[in-house]
């Protein structure tokens, strides 16, 4: 009876959480005027070694918002690889906010993308191909990828939400993902102490987590960390923002 009462008492709490989450998702980014383009450059580190540079930008053209990231190796690493990976996400404006339209990923910007994904918002289907295999998935509403996820932290903070669960798309698969927000956190950069908003992302069944650090009202993270269980970590520090 004691356990039954605990479960019964938890039902209203769960219901409130579900209602709040649905409201949050349905009202997310209804005002696209709050989104501003940016161009940011980063130093990329792998296990504390400076291995390259990244250019991350967001812009708008003909009603389409496009996220684009290009990376290139540095110094000795130029001899190890000729690849300059890129990733691009296109989003369309709608009464419900910005919706995923297309994702492209490849190793060379002047060559066709190796991975292509189309998000058919009318048919609610995701089409994925990497040249060797094709896949179709049901398109949940809403869904985010590794670039559009940067739309969420500001809205979480504005709505007073410390934790949310989202549908997350990655390389032809859908995951349940959790975002945890910690506001006004202190971090160290060289000899300076900075105050930032920290967002930790965990994917169900994944061997790594992502941590994003934001400062000010820009959507461009100040710092990005990919921390893997095997200790193989990647860190990006922003060094320029336009």
Beta strands, then each sheet from edge to edge (+ up, - down):
strand 1: 38-46
strand 2: 49-61
strand 3: 64-73
strand 4: 86-94
strand 5: 97-106
strand 6: 115-120
strand 7: 125-129
strand 8: 134-138
strand 9: 163-170
strand 10: 173-189
strand 11: 192-203
strand 12: 208-214
strand 13: 223-228
strand 14: 234-241
sheet 1: 8+ 7- 6+ 5- 4+ 3- 2+ 1- 14+ 13- 12+ 11- 10+ 9-
end
